[in-house]
Amino acid sequence: MKALKIFLFALTFIWQLPQSLIGLVMLIYFKIFGYVKLISFRHMCLAYEAECMSGGISLGNFAFLSPNLAKKEAAIAHEQLGHTWDSHLMGPLYLLIIGLPSLLNAAFDFTDCYYSWFPEALANKHAGLEVDEKCNLKFKDTM
């Protein structure tokens, strides 16, 4: 079973090569300076709490969240399940279709609610999340 996980991790790493390489470089940098700790591994994605982050970012097989977001299960799901699924589907196009628009929205605030912008809304859909009236992520009611 462990060999299968390693094989699938390597396969998804290659399919998502541009973002996976950026994520790996970030992980190495953060590890050198002691900024990260592993918080979860699901869906072929390693999620880390990164002290130096003020938000969250998903890059291939890696997700990095600020200490504040790392305490919120919905935020972890948004990055690790939502954006990771997008990356698995889109492969090398992920950075253009999801990454760049998401980064631009974070920098220039195109919307009243960050999570309503299309890359974030798509990640929310894939992770089973919704946004409340105060723009907070929450898991959808299953009933």
Summary of the structure (lengths in Angstrom):
residues: 143
radius of gyration: 14.6
end to end distance: 33.9
largest distance: 45.5
contacts: 458
relative contact order: 0.13
helix: 58%
strand: 19%
